[in-house]
Amino acid sequence: MFEIRMATPKDALGITIVNVYTWKTAYPGLMPAAMIDERIATLPSRAEKIKETLLSGSECLVATVDEVVIGFCRLGASRNDLYPQDGEIYAIYVLKGFSGTGVGRALLNAGMDVLRSHGYRSLVLNCLQGNPSRGFYEHMGGRLVGQRSDELLGTLLTEDILRFDL
């Protein structure tokens, strides 16, 4: 059985490992391989950055089994200029072996509860086009409201913007 709780700085390495592993398993063909490999190569410095982010008060939920991080959900105020009054799920990832067990649903629901407790009435979430999790987000109530694109390592990446009522 898993537990959902607020992350502490001690969870930084686990959060980073989940992030890197899920990029490796979920994004082949969707993200440049060099970008995924770079995340693996810089895992220690990425973990330190996550630790600093958590120490600064950034909110992140973790899903754990026997105190080991198997998923996480980073959240806060919307960074999207079109939705300045919304909350945002910045990142939500679950290790592939735990997909389909309710961990993602529990993390998303807990993230919604936190954002609701901060007074938000809706949230936005960006989902890379082609990401198999898109159907999950729609099932959980997300509706497509737009798209955004960025060029990374010479590749144009497009994300769908989903919005949820809280």
PyRosetta script that sets phi, psi and omega in degrees:
from pyrosetta import init, pose_from_sequence

init()
pose = pose_from_sequence("MFEIRMATPKDALGITIVNVYTWKTAYPGLMPAAMIDERIATLPSRAEKIKETLLSGSECLVATVDEVVIGFCRLGASRNDLYPQDGEIYAIYVLKGFSGTGVGRALLNAGMDVLRSHGYRSLVLNCLQGNPSRGFYEHMGGRLVGQRSDELLGTLLTEDILRFDL")
pose.set_psi(1, 144.9)
pose.set_omega(1, -178.3)
pose.set_phi(2, -102.4)
pose.set_psi(2, 161.6)
pose.set_omega(2, 177.3)
pose.set_phi(3, -124.8)
pose.set_psi(3, 141.3)
pose.set_omega(3, 174.0)
pose.set_phi(4, -109.5)
pose.set_psi(4, 130.3)
pose.set_omega(4, 179.4)
pose.set_phi(5, -153.5)
pose.set_psi(5, 168.3)
pose.set_omega(5, 174.8)
pose.set_phi(6, -70.6)
pose.set_psi(6, 139.9)
pose.set_omega(6, 179.3)
pose.set_phi(7, -72.4)
pose.set_psi(7, 151.9)
pose.set_omega(7, 172.5)
pose.set_phi(8, -119.1)
pose.set_psi(8, 165.6)
pose.set_omega(8, 177.8)
pose.set_phi(9, -55.5)
pose.set_psi(9, -26.9)
pose.set_omega(9, 178.2)
pose.set_phi(10, -67.0)
pose.set_psi(10, -16.2)
pose.set_omega(10, 179.6)
pose.set_phi(11, -87.1)
pose.set_psi(11, -3.6)
pose.set_omega(11, -172.0)
pose.set_phi(12, -56.2)
pose.set_psi(12, -46.2)
pose.set_omega(12, -179.1)
pose.set_phi(13, -64.5)
pose.set_psi(13, -44.2)
pose.set_omega(13, 179.0)
pose.set_phi(14, -61.3)
pose.set_psi(14, -42.1)
pose.set_omega(14, 177.7)
pose.set_phi(15, -61.0)
pose.set_psi(15, -43.9)
pose.set_omega(15, -178.4)
pose.set_phi(16, -66.0)
pose.set_psi(16, -41.6)
pose.set_omega(16, 178.1)
pose.set_phi(17, -62.6)
pose.set_psi(17, -44.2)
pose.set_omega(17, 177.9)
pose.set_phi(18, -60.5)
pose.set_psi(18, -44.5)
pose.set_omega(18, -179.3)
pose.set_phi(19, -60.3)
pose.set_psi(19, -49.6)
pose.set_omega(19, -177.8)
pose.set_phi(20, -64.6)
pose.set_psi(20, -45.3)
pose.set_omega(20, -178.7)
pose.set_phi(21, -63.8)
pose.set_psi(21, -42.5)
pose.set_omega(21, -178.2)
pose.set_phi(22, -69.7)
pose.set_psi(22, -33.8)
pose.set_omega(22, 174.5)
pose.set_phi(23, -62.3)
pose.set_psi(23, -41.2)
pose.set_omega(23, -178.5)
pose.set_phi(24, -65.4)
pose.set_psi(24, -36.2)
pose.set_omega(24, -176.4)
pose.set_phi(25, -92.6)
pose.set_psi(25, -25.3)
pose.set_omega(25, -175.3)
pose.set_phi(26, -99.5)
pose.set_psi(26, -24.6)
pose.set_omega(26, -169.7)
pose.set_phi(27, -111.4)
pose.set_psi(27, 7.8)
pose.set_omega(27, 177.4)
pose.set_phi(28, -59.1)
pose.set_psi(28, 132.4)
pose.set_omega(28, -177.9)
pose.set_phi(29, 86.0)
pose.set_psi(29, -17.8)
pose.set_omega(29, 178.9)
pose.set_phi(30, -101.3)
pose.set_psi(30, -29.9)
pose.set_omega(30, 179.9)
pose.set_phi(31, -120.2)
pose.set_psi(31, 150.6)
pose.set_omega(31, 174.7)
pose.set_phi(32, -59.5)
pose.set_psi(32, 134.1)
pose.set_omega(32, -179.8)
pose.set_phi(33, -57.2)
pose.set_psi(33, -35.6)
pose.set_omega(33, -179.9)
pose.set_phi(34, -62.3)
pose.set_psi(34, -35.0)
pose.set_omega(34, 179.6)
pose.set_phi(35, -68.5)
pose.set_psi(35, -41.3)
pose.set_omega(35, 178.6)
pose.set_phi(36, -66.3)
pose.set_psi(36, -45.3)
pose.set_omega(36, 179.8)
pose.set_phi(37, -62.7)
pose.set_psi(37, -36.0)
pose.set_omega(37, 178.7)
pose.set_phi(38, -63.3)
pose.set_psi(38, -37.9)
pose.set_omega(38, 178.8)
pose.set_phi(39, -63.4)
pose.set_psi(39, -40.3)
pose.set_omega(39, 179.0)
pose.set_phi(40, -65.3)
pose.set_psi(40, -46.3)
pose.set_omega(40, -177.0)
pose.set_phi(41, -64.4)
pose.set_psi(41, -27.9)
pose.set_omega(41, -176.5)
pose.set_phi(42, -107.3)
pose.set_psi(42, 23.1)
pose.set_omega(42, -177.2)
pose.set_phi(43, -53.5)
pose.set_psi(43, -47.0)
pose.set_omega(43, -178.8)
pose.set_phi(44, -60.6)
pose.set_psi(44, -43.8)
pose.set_omega(44, -179.4)
pose.set_phi(45, -70.5)
pose.set_psi(45, -32.8)
pose.set_omega(45, 176.2)
pose.set_phi(46, -65.4)
pose.set_psi(46, -40.1)
pose.set_omega(46, 178.3)
pose.set_phi(47, -63.2)
pose.set_psi(47, -40.2)
pose.set_omega(47, 178.7)
pose.set_phi(48, -64.2)
pose.set_psi(48, -39.4)
pose.set_omega(48, 178.8)
pose.set_phi(49, -65.0)
pose.set_psi(49, -41.3)
pose.set_omega(49, 176.7)
pose.set_phi(50, -63.2)
pose.set_psi(50, -41.2)
pose.set_omega(50, 178.3)
pose.set_phi(51, -59.4)
pose.set_psi(51, -45.9)
pose.set_omega(51, 178.3)
pose.set_phi(52, -62.3)
pose.set_psi(52, -40.5)
pose.set_omega(52, 178.9)
pose.set_phi(53, -61.8)
pose.set_psi(53, -43.9)
pose.set_omega(53, 179.0)
pose.set_phi(54, -66.9)
pose.set_psi(54, -39.0)
pose.set_omega(54, 178.0)
pose.set_phi(55, -64.4)
pose.set_psi(55, -28.0)
pose.set_omega(55, -179.4)
pose.set_phi(56, -80.5)
pose.set_psi(56, -2.1)
pose.set_omega(56, 176.9)
pose.set_phi(57, 102.2)
pose.set_psi(57, 2.5)
pose.set_omega(57, 177.4)
pose.set_phi(58, -62.0)
pose.set_psi(58, 140.0)
pose.set_omega(58, -176.4)
pose.set_phi(59, -92.3)
pose.set_psi(59, 134.1)
pose.set_omega(59, 179.0)
pose.set_phi(60, -150.3)
pose.set_psi(60, 133.4)
pose.set_omega(60, 174.2)
pose.set_phi(61, -100.6)
pose.set_psi(61, 147.5)
pose.set_omega(61, 174.2)
pose.set_phi(62, -125.2)
pose.set_psi(62, 148.8)
pose.set_omega(62, 169.1)
pose.set_phi(63, -105.5)
pose.set_psi(63, 130.7)
pose.set_omega(63, -178.2)
pose.set_phi(64, -129.8)
pose.set_psi(64, 152.9)
pose.set_omega(64, 169.3)
pose.set_phi(65, -127.2)
pose.set_psi(65, 123.4)
pose.set_omega(65, -176.8)
pose.set_phi(66, 50.2)
pose.set_psi(66, 41.7)
pose.set_omega(66, 177.1)
pose.set_phi(67, 68.8)
pose.set_psi(67, 11.1)
pose.set_omega(67, 177.0)
pose.set_phi(68, -101.7)
pose.set_psi(68, 130.5)
pose.set_omega(68, -178.7)
pose.set_phi(69, -69.4)
pose.set_psi(69, 125.7)
pose.set_omega(69, 177.1)
pose.set_phi(70, -118.1)
pose.set_psi(70, -6.8)
pose.set_omega(70, 178.8)
pose.set_phi(71, -169.6)
pose.set_psi(71, 163.1)
pose.set_omega(71, 178.0)
pose.set_phi(72, -154.1)
pose.set_psi(72, 163.3)
pose.set_omega(72, 178.6)
pose.set_phi(73, -143.6)
pose.set_psi(73, 109.8)
pose.set_omega(73, 176.5)
pose.set_phi(74, -93.6)
pose.set_psi(74, 137.6)
pose.set_omega(74, -173.8)
pose.set_phi(75, -149.2)
pose.set_psi(75, 165.8)
pose.set_omega(75, 178.5)
pose.set_phi(76, 168.9)
pose.set_psi(76, -155.2)
pose.set_omega(76, 179.6)
pose.set_phi(77, -72.1)
pose.set_psi(77, 148.4)
pose.set_omega(77, 179.2)
pose.set_phi(78, -61.3)
pose.set_psi(78, 137.7)
pose.set_omega(78, 174.2)
pose.set_phi(79, -99.2)
pose.set_psi(79, 1.7)
pose.set_omega(79, -177.2)
pose.set_phi(80, -91.2)
pose.set_psi(80, 119.5)
pose.set_omega(80, -178.3)
pose.set_phi(81, -60.0)
pose.set_psi(81, -24.6)
pose.set_omega(81, 179.3)
pose.set_phi(82, -78.8)
pose.set_psi(82, -16.6)
pose.set_omega(82, -178.0)
pose.set_phi(83, -132.2)
pose.set_psi(83, 58.1)
pose.set_omega(83, -174.0)
pose.set_phi(84, -68.8)
pose.set_psi(84, -18.8)
pose.set_omega(84, -179.0)
pose.set_phi(85, -92.1)
pose.set_psi(85, -2.5)
pose.set_omega(85, -176.6)
pose.set_phi(86, -90.3)
pose.set_psi(86, 162.0)
pose.set_omega(86, 164.4)
pose.set_phi(87, -86.3)
pose.set_psi(87, 175.3)
pose.set_omega(87, 177.8)
pose.set_phi(88, -145.7)
pose.set_psi(88, 140.3)
pose.set_omega(88, 166.9)
pose.set_phi(89, -92.7)
pose.set_psi(89, 108.0)
pose.set_omega(89, -177.2)
pose.set_phi(90, -74.2)
pose.set_psi(90, -37.2)
pose.set_omega(90, -178.2)
pose.set_phi(91, -158.4)
pose.set_psi(91, 139.7)
pose.set_omega(91, 172.8)
pose.set_phi(92, -144.6)
pose.set_psi(92, 120.0)
pose.set_omega(92, -176.8)
pose.set_phi(93, -139.7)
pose.set_psi(93, 144.0)
pose.set_omega(93, 176.6)
pose.set_phi(94, -134.1)
pose.set_psi(94, 135.8)
pose.set_omega(94, 177.3)
pose.set_phi(95, -54.5)
pose.set_psi(95, 138.4)
pose.set_omega(95, -174.5)
pose.set_phi(96, -53.1)
pose.set_psi(96, -40.5)
pose.set_omega(96, -179.8)
pose.set_phi(97, -63.9)
pose.set_psi(97, -15.1)
pose.set_omega(97, 179.4)
pose.set_phi(98, -106.0)
pose.set_psi(98, 1.8)
pose.set_omega(98, 176.6)
pose.set_phi(99, -63.7)
pose.set_psi(99, 142.9)
pose.set_omega(99, 178.2)
pose.set_phi(100, 82.2)
pose.set_psi(100, 7.2)
pose.set_omega(100, -178.3)
pose.set_phi(101, -104.9)
pose.set_psi(101, 1.6)
pose.set_omega(101, -178.8)
pose.set_phi(102, 96.8)
pose.set_psi(102, -3.5)
pose.set_omega(102, -178.5)
pose.set_phi(103, -65.4)
pose.set_psi(103, -47.4)
pose.set_omega(103, -180.0)
pose.set_phi(104, -60.9)
pose.set_psi(104, -43.8)
pose.set_omega(104, 177.8)
pose.set_phi(105, -60.8)
pose.set_psi(105, -44.4)
pose.set_omega(105, -179.4)
pose.set_phi(106, -65.2)
pose.set_psi(106, -41.4)
pose.set_omega(106, 178.4)
pose.set_phi(107, -65.0)
pose.set_psi(107, -45.2)
pose.set_omega(107, -179.6)
pose.set_phi(108, -64.1)
pose.set_psi(108, -44.7)
pose.set_omega(108, 178.3)
pose.set_phi(109, -62.0)
pose.set_psi(109, -42.0)
pose.set_omega(109, 178.4)
pose.set_phi(110, -64.9)
pose.set_psi(110, -40.6)
pose.set_omega(110, 176.7)
pose.set_phi(111, -61.7)
pose.set_psi(111, -41.8)
pose.set_omega(111, 176.9)
pose.set_phi(112, -61.8)
pose.set_psi(112, -41.4)
pose.set_omega(112, 179.4)
pose.set_phi(113, -62.3)
pose.set_psi(113, -42.7)
pose.set_omega(113, 179.5)
pose.set_phi(114, -63.5)
pose.set_psi(114, -47.6)
pose.set_omega(114, -179.5)
pose.set_phi(115, -63.3)
pose.set_psi(115, -39.8)
pose.set_omega(115, 176.7)
pose.set_phi(116, -60.8)
pose.set_psi(116, -40.3)
pose.set_omega(116, -179.3)
pose.set_phi(117, -66.6)
pose.set_psi(117, -21.2)
pose.set_omega(117, 176.8)
pose.set_phi(118, -89.0)
pose.set_psi(118, 2.9)
pose.set_omega(118, 176.3)
pose.set_phi(119, 94.8)
pose.set_psi(119, 3.0)
pose.set_omega(119, 178.2)
pose.set_phi(120, -74.6)
pose.set_psi(120, 145.6)
pose.set_omega(120, 177.9)
pose.set_phi(121, -106.2)
pose.set_psi(121, -12.0)
pose.set_omega(121, 177.9)
pose.set_phi(122, -155.5)
pose.set_psi(122, 165.8)
pose.set_omega(122, 178.4)
pose.set_phi(123, -141.5)
pose.set_psi(123, 157.4)
pose.set_omega(123, 173.4)
pose.set_phi(124, -116.2)
pose.set_psi(124, 155.1)
pose.set_omega(124, -179.5)
pose.set_phi(125, -147.5)
pose.set_psi(125, 131.7)
pose.set_omega(125, 177.1)
pose.set_phi(126, -95.8)
pose.set_psi(126, 133.7)
pose.set_omega(126, -178.7)
pose.set_phi(127, -128.1)
pose.set_psi(127, 118.8)
pose.set_omega(127, 179.5)
pose.set_phi(128, -55.2)
pose.set_psi(128, 130.4)
pose.set_omega(128, 178.6)
pose.set_phi(129, -59.2)
pose.set_psi(129, 133.5)
pose.set_omega(129, -176.6)
pose.set_phi(130, 95.0)
pose.set_psi(130, -11.7)
pose.set_omega(130, 179.2)
pose.set_phi(131, -64.8)
pose.set_psi(131, 125.3)
pose.set_omega(131, -179.7)
pose.set_phi(132, -64.3)
pose.set_psi(132, -13.4)
pose.set_omega(132, 178.9)
pose.set_phi(133, -77.0)
pose.set_psi(133, -9.8)
pose.set_omega(133, -177.7)
pose.set_phi(134, -54.0)
pose.set_psi(134, -45.2)
pose.set_omega(134, 179.3)
pose.set_phi(135, -60.8)
pose.set_psi(135, -37.9)
pose.set_omega(135, 176.9)
pose.set_phi(136, -60.9)
pose.set_psi(136, -46.1)
pose.set_omega(136, -179.2)
pose.set_phi(137, -62.9)
pose.set_psi(137, -40.1)
pose.set_omega(137, 177.9)
pose.set_phi(138, -66.2)
pose.set_psi(138, -41.2)
pose.set_omega(138, 177.5)
pose.set_phi(139, -60.9)
pose.set_psi(139, -32.2)
pose.set_omega(139, -179.7)
pose.set_phi(140, -83.7)
pose.set_psi(140, 2.4)
pose.set_omega(140, 174.9)
pose.set_phi(141, 110.9)
pose.set_psi(141, -0.7)
pose.set_omega(141, 179.0)
pose.set_phi(142, -73.1)
pose.set_psi(142, 139.9)
pose.set_omega(142, 176.7)
pose.set_phi(143, -127.0)
pose.set_psi(143, 140.2)
pose.set_omega(143, -177.9)
pose.set_phi(144, -65.9)
pose.set_psi(144, 126.1)
pose.set_omega(144, 179.0)
pose.set_phi(145, -124.7)
pose.set_psi(145, -4.6)
pose.set_omega(145, 179.6)
pose.set_phi(146, 169.3)
pose.set_psi(146, -172.3)
pose.set_omega(146, 178.3)
pose.set_phi(147, -141.6)
pose.set_psi(147, 158.7)
pose.set_omega(147, 173.3)
pose.set_phi(148, -142.3)
pose.set_psi(148, 149.0)
pose.set_omega(148, -178.8)
pose.set_phi(149, -130.8)
pose.set_psi(149, 147.2)
pose.set_omega(149, 174.7)
pose.set_phi(150, -138.4)
pose.set_psi(150, 148.0)
pose.set_omega(150, 173.2)
pose.set_phi(151, -99.8)
pose.set_psi(151, 123.7)
pose.set_omega(151, 179.8)
pose.set_phi(152, -128.8)
pose.set_psi(152, 123.9)
pose.set_omega(152, -179.5)
pose.set_phi(153, 50.7)
pose.set_psi(153, 40.3)
pose.set_omega(153, 177.5)
pose.set_phi(154, 79.6)
pose.set_psi(154, 5.7)
pose.set_omega(154, 179.5)
pose.set_phi(155, -115.2)
pose.set_psi(155, 130.4)
pose.set_omega(155, 176.6)
pose.set_phi(156, -82.3)
pose.set_psi(156, 118.4)
pose.set_omega(156, 178.8)
pose.set_phi(157, -108.7)
pose.set_psi(157, 131.3)
pose.set_omega(157, 179.8)
pose.set_phi(158, -116.0)
pose.set_psi(158, 133.9)
pose.set_omega(158, 177.4)
pose.set_phi(159, -115.5)
pose.set_psi(159, 140.4)
pose.set_omega(159, 171.3)
pose.set_phi(160, -83.9)
pose.set_psi(160, 139.0)
pose.set_omega(160, 176.7)
pose.set_phi(161, -100.3)
pose.set_psi(161, 119.9)
pose.set_omega(161, 178.3)
pose.set_phi(162, -108.4)
pose.set_psi(162, 143.7)
pose.set_omega(162, 179.8)
pose.set_phi(163, -123.1)
pose.set_psi(163, 137.7)
pose.set_omega(163, -179.3)
pose.set_phi(164, -120.1)
pose.set_psi(164, 138.2)
pose.set_omega(164, 170.3)
pose.set_phi(165, -83.5)
pose.set_psi(165, 142.6)
pose.set_omega(165, 179.7)
pose.set_phi(166, -104.1)
pose.dump_pdb("model.pdb")
